[in-house]
Amino acid sequence: MNYDVTLARIANCYYNLGLERAKLRDLSGAAELLKKSLQFNKYQKDARNLLGLIFFECGETADALVQWVISMNLLPDDNIADHYLDEIQRKPAILRICSDNVQRYNQALNYAQNNNEDLAIMQLNQVIQDSPNYIKAHILLALLYMKRENWVKAGRSLYKVLKIDRNNPKALVLMDEVKQNTGRKEVEQSRLKNAFSHRKMTDDDVIVPQEVKEISPWMVVVNILIGIILALFIFNLLVLPTKTKALNASNNQELISYTEKLDMANREYSDLKTQYSALEKQYNDAAQQIQQYENANESFIGQFRTLTQISKAYESGDVELAAQLYTGVDASQITDENLLSQYQEIKHIMETSVYQKLASDAYDIWNGGNKDRAAELYALSIALHEDPENMYYLARIYKTSGRVEEANILFDKIIGSYPSSDFAEKARTERGY
């Protein structure tokens, strides 16, 4: 029994130390102490709940949920972890955002490992925008900036990490390297050296009082009275007129000084007003450039996402979905060379195998008696690639379904655009020419 009590006390000591570290924003140090507390006593729910809060603060929501669930399973009664879990459950968007951010972080890590740094930085900025406290994302972003020797941006990312977790070991090591490359380390060492440098006191610095000769009390009084009389005489004769003159001169000089300062302040105000106008123009120009960049970035991400969805749908065998997504792509808006190359590959597949597959499926479904569904597939096939045979069959379906005007439009198009095809004569027959 004494052994259990001893372990519980040790666990409590580690918890108290971890709590103090957490109050000082040393989250890494606090997490290590709390883990040691749980090693001595896994039922120390305060340590486990605080560890979950630290994980949550660092953007590790999944790890935080694990700690709170374990805490509730071990000690379900009067446990604040129940409140934390309830708050998360009442806000399902948090879990969705955290899950998406983990996937995007992993994708960014994959991009970084494959030397696709631009996409990695783009993904990490989106992650940080949704989860500003996601320490892993900040550190990876700092590493990417350091690889590009963009030390200022790397320092900003690491500063955000240290603002969340004051003694994060990885951030401290990387920040030291950033300071070396920006010259900040030498400046800080110089300041530290000056702050702690002191001159040693020498014997000359010690004032040795002279020996004082003893005098009688009456002589002291007499000397004091003589000193007072002489002081008053000298003051009225010499000091007072000089003081009055000096005071008047000082007042005049002070008035002149105030006037000069006022003129200088007016000039500075005019200069600052001019600088403010220039800075305001620069800010507006920068804001416009940022807006253009954000719009281009959103367009790139949307195009990349659509092309990826088309490829996935085609690879999974859902050619209809792939074709529908493809028909919604505006090729004129694609300016990135990589995306344009990917689009050309997809375009080739759509205009060769996919449109034929859709037409074949439409023909089978038409023979099965479902004309409406067959018409949908034929129309989608024609949207990918105009083939007079498929246009003729779609027109036949329209005509037999009572959609005569639409059928005639297709018949006329076959006759006008493909006059030498075998189906042009059939189209003339259907039109009655």
C-alpha positions in Angstrom: 0.0 0.0 0.0 2.9 2.4 0.9 4.4 1.6 -2.5 1.2 2.7 -4.3 1.1 5.9 -2.2 4.7 6.7 -3.1 4.0 6.3 -6.9 0.9 8.5 -6.6 3.0 11.2 -4.9 5.7 11.0 -7.5 3.0 11.2 -10.2 1.5 14.3 -8.5 4.9 16.0 -8.4 5.4 15.5 -12.1 1.9 16.8 -12.7 2.5 19.9 -10.7 5.8 20.5 -12.5 4.1 20.0 -15.9 1.3 22.4 -14.9 3.9 25.1 -14.1 5.6 24.5 -17.4 2.3 24.8 -19.2 1.5 28.1 -17.5 4.8 29.4 -18.9 3.9 28.2 -22.4 6.6 25.5 -22.4 4.3 23.0 -23.9 7.0 20.5 -25.0 8.5 20.4 -21.5 5.1 20.2 -19.9 4.1 17.2 -22.2 7.2 15.3 -21.2 6.6 15.8 -17.5 2.9 14.8 -17.8 3.9 11.6 -19.7 6.2 10.7 -16.8 3.4 11.4 -14.4 1.2 8.9 -16.2 4.0 6.4 -16.2 3.9 6.4 -12.4 0.1 6.5 -12.2 -2.0 6.0 -15.2 -5.1 7.0 -13.1 -3.8 10.6 -12.7 -6.7 12.1 -14.7 -5.6 15.7 -14.2 -2.3 14.9 -15.9 -4.0 13.0 -18.7 -6.6 15.7 -19.3 -3.9 18.5 -19.3 -1.8 16.4 -21.7 -4.9 16.3 -24.0 -5.3 20.1 -23.8 -1.6 20.5 -24.8 -2.0 18.2 -27.8 -5.1 20.2 -28.8 -3.3 23.5 -28.4 -0.5 22.2 -30.7 -3.0 21.2 -33.4 -2.8 17.5 -32.6 -6.6 17.0 -32.2 -6.5 13.2 -32.7 -3.9 12.7 -29.9 -6.0 15.0 -27.6 -9.1 12.9 -28.2 -7.2 9.7 -27.4 -6.1 11.1 -24.1 -9.6 12.3 -23.1 -11.2 9.0 -24.2 -8.7 7.0 -22.1 -9.4 9.3 -19.2 -13.1 8.8 -19.4 -12.7 5.0 -19.7 -10.5 4.9 -16.6 -12.3 7.4 -14.4 -15.8 8.2 -15.8 -17.2 10.0 -12.7 -16.8 13.7 -12.3 -14.2 14.0 -15.1 -13.8 17.2 -17.0 -12.7 15.2 -20.1 -16.4 14.5 -20.6 -16.9 18.3 -21.1 -14.0 18.4 -23.6 -15.4 15.5 -25.6 -18.9 17.0 -25.5 -17.6 20.3 -26.9 -15.9 18.5 -29.8 -19.0 16.4 -30.5 -21.2 19.5 -30.5 -18.9 21.1 -33.2 -18.3 18.3 -35.8 -16.8 20.9 -38.1 -13.7 20.9 -35.9 -13.1 17.2 -36.5 -13.7 17.6 -40.2 -11.3 20.5 -40.5 -8.7 18.6 -38.4 -9.1 15.5 -40.5 -8.7 17.5 -43.7 -5.7 19.3 -42.4 -4.0 16.0 -41.5 -4.5 14.8 -45.0 -3.3 18.0 -46.5 -0.3 18.0 -44.2 0.6 14.5 -45.4 0.0 15.5 -49.0 2.3 18.5 -48.5 4.9 16.2 -46.9 4.7 14.0 -49.9 5.1 17.0 -52.3 8.2 18.1 -50.3 9.7 14.7 -50.5 9.2 14.6 -54.2 10.8 18.1 -54.7 7.4 19.7 -55.5 8.0 22.6 -53.1 5.5 25.1 -54.5 2.5 22.7 -54.0 3.9 21.8 -50.6 4.0 25.4 -49.5 0.6 26.1 -50.9 -0.9 23.1 -49.0 0.8 24.1 -45.8 -0.4 27.7 -46.0 -4.0 26.4 -46.3 -3.5 24.1 -43.3 -2.2 26.9 -41.2 -5.0 29.2 -42.3 -7.5 26.6 -40.9 -5.4 25.5 -37.9 -3.1 28.4 -36.9 -1.6 26.3 -34.0 -0.6 23.3 -36.1 3.0 23.2 -35.0 4.1 20.4 -37.4 2.8 22.5 -40.4 4.7 25.6 -39.2 8.0 23.7 -38.8 7.7 21.9 -42.2 6.9 25.3 -43.8 10.0 26.8 -42.1 12.1 24.0 -43.4 10.9 24.6 -47.0 11.6 28.3 -46.7 15.1 27.5 -45.3 15.8 25.2 -48.2 15.0 28.2 -50.5 17.2 30.4 -48.3 14.2 32.6 -47.5 15.3 33.2 -44.0 12.8 35.9 -43.1 9.7 33.8 -43.9 11.3 30.8 -42.1 11.9 33.0 -39.1 8.3 34.1 -39.1 7.0 30.5 -39.1 9.4 29.5 -36.3 8.4 32.6 -34.3 4.8 31.5 -34.4 5.8 28.0 -33.2 7.8 29.5 -30.3 4.9 31.8 -29.5 2.7 28.7 -29.1 5.4 26.4 -27.5 8.2 28.5 -26.0 10.8 25.7 -25.8 9.9 23.6 -28.7 13.3 21.8 -29.4 13.0 21.6 -33.2 12.0 25.2 -33.5 14.8 26.4 -31.3 17.4 24.5 -33.3 16.0 25.8 -36.6 15.7 29.4 -35.2 19.3 29.3 -34.2 20.3 28.5 -37.8 18.0 31.2 -39.1 19.6 33.8 -36.8 23.0 32.8 -38.0 22.0 33.4 -41.6 20.3 36.7 -40.9 23.0 38.1 -38.5 20.6 38.2 -35.6 22.7 35.9 -33.5 25.8 38.2 -33.5 23.6 41.1 -32.5 22.0 39.2 -29.6 25.5 38.0 -28.4 26.8 41.6 -28.5 23.9 42.9 -26.5 24.3 40.1 -24.0 28.0 40.8 -23.6 27.4 44.5 -23.0 24.7 43.8 -20.5 26.9 41.7 -18.3 30.2 43.6 -18.7 31.4 45.5 -15.6 34.6 47.4 -14.9 36.5 46.3 -11.9 36.8 48.9 -9.1 40.4 50.1 -8.4 41.9 51.8 -5.5 41.6 55.1 -7.2 37.8 54.7 -7.2 37.7 54.7 -3.4 37.3 58.1 -1.8 39.4 58.3 1.4 38.0 60.9 3.7 40.5 63.4 5.2 41.0 63.6 8.9 38.7 66.1 10.6 40.1 68.3 13.3 37.9 68.7 16.4 36.6 72.2 17.2 34.6 73.7 20.0 30.7 74.0 19.8 30.9 77.8 20.1 33.3 78.1 17.2 30.9 75.9 15.2 28.0 78.4 15.9 30.1 81.4 15.1 31.4 79.9 11.8 27.8 79.0 10.8 26.6 82.6 11.4 29.5 84.1 9.5 28.9 81.7 6.7 25.2 82.6 6.5 25.9 86.4 6.5 28.5 86.0 3.8 26.2 83.8 1.7 23.4 86.3 1.9 25.7 89.2 1.0 27.2 87.4 -2.0 23.8 86.2 -3.1 22.2 89.7 -3.2 25.3 91.3 -4.7 26.3 88.8 -7.3 24.1 85.8 -7.7 20.6 87.4 -7.7 21.1 89.8 -10.6 22.9 87.2 -12.6 20.1 84.7 -11.9 17.4 87.2 -13.0 19.3 88.0 -16.2 19.9 84.4 -16.9 16.2 83.5 -16.2 15.0 86.2 -18.7 17.5 85.0 -21.3 16.5 81.4 -20.7 12.8 82.3 -21.1 13.6 84.1 -24.4 15.7 81.2 -25.6 13.0 78.7 -24.6 10.4 80.7 -26.5 12.7 80.7 -29.6 13.3 77.0 -29.1 9.5 76.3 -28.9 9.0 78.3 -32.1 11.7 76.3 -33.9 10.3 73.0 -32.6 6.8 74.1 -33.8 8.1 74.9 -37.3 10.0 71.6 -37.4 6.9 69.7 -36.2 4.9 71.3 -39.0 7.5 70.3 -41.6 7.7 66.8 -40.2 3.9 66.6 -40.3 3.9 67.6 -43.9 6.6 65.0 -44.7 4.8 62.3 -42.8 1.6 63.2 -44.6 3.4 62.8 -48.0 4.9 59.5 -46.8 1.5 58.3 -45.6 0.0 59.0 -49.0 2.9 57.1 -50.7 2.6 54.2 -48.2 -1.2 54.1 -48.7 -0.7 53.8 -52.5 1.9 51.0 -52.0 -0.5 49.2 -49.6 -3.4 49.4 -52.1 -1.1 48.1 -54.9 0.2 45.3 -52.7 -3.4 44.4 -51.6 -4.4 44.3 -55.3 -1.5 42.0 -56.2 -2.3 39.8 -53.2 -5.9 39.6 -54.4 -4.8 38.7 -57.9 -2.5 36.0 -56.5 -5.2 34.6 -54.3 -7.6 34.5 -57.3 -5.0 32.8 -59.4 -4.2 30.4 -56.6 -7.9 29.5 -56.1 -8.3 29.0 -59.9 -5.2 26.7 -60.0 -6.4 24.6 -57.0 -9.9 24.3 -58.5 -8.5 23.2 -61.9 -6.0 20.8 -60.2 -8.8 19.3 -58.1 -11.2 18.8 -61.1 -8.5 17.2 -63.3 -7.6 14.9 -60.4 -11.2 13.9 -59.9 -11.5 13.1 -63.7 -8.5 10.9 -63.5 -9.7 9.1 -60.4 -13.2 8.5 -61.9 -11.7 7.2 -65.1 -9.3 4.9 -63.3 -12.1 3.5 -61.1 -14.2 2.7 -64.2 -16.8 5.4 -63.8 -16.4 6.8 -67.3 -19.7 8.7 -67.2 -18.7 10.7 -64.2 -15.3 11.4 -65.7 -17.0 12.6 -68.9 -19.4 14.8 -67.0 -16.6 16.4 -65.1 -14.5 16.9 -68.3 -17.3 18.7 -70.1 -17.4 21.3 -67.3 -13.7 22.2 -67.7 -12.9 25.5 -69.4 -9.5 24.8 -71.2 -9.0 28.5 -71.9 -8.6 29.2 -68.2 -5.8 26.7 -67.8 -2.4 28.5 -67.9 -0.2 26.3 -65.8 2.0 24.1 -68.0 1.8 21.0 -65.8 -2.0 21.3 -65.6 -2.2 21.9 -69.3 -0.2 18.8 -70.0 -2.4 16.8 -67.7 -5.5 18.2 -69.5 -4.2 17.2 -72.9 -3.7 13.6 -71.7 -7.3 13.5 -70.4 -8.6 15.2 -73.6 -7.0 12.4 -75.7 -8.5 9.7 -73.6 -12.0 11.4 -73.7 -12.0 11.8 -77.4 -10.8 8.3 -78.2 -11.8 5.5 -75.8 -14.3 7.2 -73.4 -16.7 8.6 -76.0 -16.8 5.2 -77.7 -17.5 3.4 -74.4 -20.4 5.8 -73.7 -21.8 5.2 -77.2 -21.5 1.4 -76.9 -23.3 1.5 -73.5 -26.0 3.8 -75.0 -26.6 1.4 -77.9 -27.0 -1.6 -75.5 -29.3 0.4 -73.2 -31.4 1.5 -76.2 -31.8 -2.1 -77.3 -32.9 -2.9 -73.8 -35.8 -0.4 -74.2 -34.6 2.5 -72.0 -34.5 5.3 -74.6 -34.2 8.2 -72.2 -31.1 6.8 -70.6 -29.6 5.9 -73.9 -30.2 9.5 -75.1 -28.3 10.8 -72.1 -25.3 8.7 -72.8 -25.3 9.4 -76.6 -25.5 13.2 -75.8 -22.6 12.9 -73.4 -20.6 10.9 -76.0 -21.3 13.6 -78.6 -20.2 16.3 -76.2 -16.8 14.6 -76.0 -16.4 13.9 -79.7 -18.9 14.6 -82.6 -19.3 11.3 -84.4 -22.0 11.3 -87.2 -23.0 7.7 -86.4 -23.7 8.6 -82.7 -25.4 11.8 -83.7 -27.7 9.9 -86.1 -28.7 7.3 -83.4 -29.4 10.1 -80.9 -31.5 11.9 -83.5 -33.5 8.6 -84.1 -34.2 8.3 -80.4 -35.3 12.0 -80.3 -37.6 11.4 -83.3 -39.2 8.2 -81.9 -39.6 10.0 -78.5 -41.6 12.9 -80.0 -38.7 15.4 -79.8 -38.8 16.2 -83.5 -37.2 19.6 -83.5 -34.1 18.4 -81.6 -33.9 15.4 -84.0 -34.1 17.6 -87.1 -31.3 19.8 -85.7 -29.1 16.8 -85.4 -30.1 15.5 -88.9 -29.3 18.9 -90.5 -26.0 19.0 -88.7 -25.0 15.6 -90.0 -26.0 16.6 -93.6 -24.1 20.0 -93.4 -21.0 19.0 -91.4 -20.5 15.4 -92.6 -21.9 15.3 -96.2 -19.6 12.5 -97.3 -20.4 10.1 -94.4 -22.6 7.1 -94.7 -25.1 8.6 -92.3 -25.6 11.8 -94.3 -27.8 10.0 -96.8 -29.7 8.4 -94.0 -30.2 11.8 -92.4 -31.6 13.2 -95.6 -34.1 10.2 -95.8 -35.2 10.9 -92.2 -35.7 14.6 -93.1 -37.5 13.8 -96.3 -35.1 15.5 -98.7 
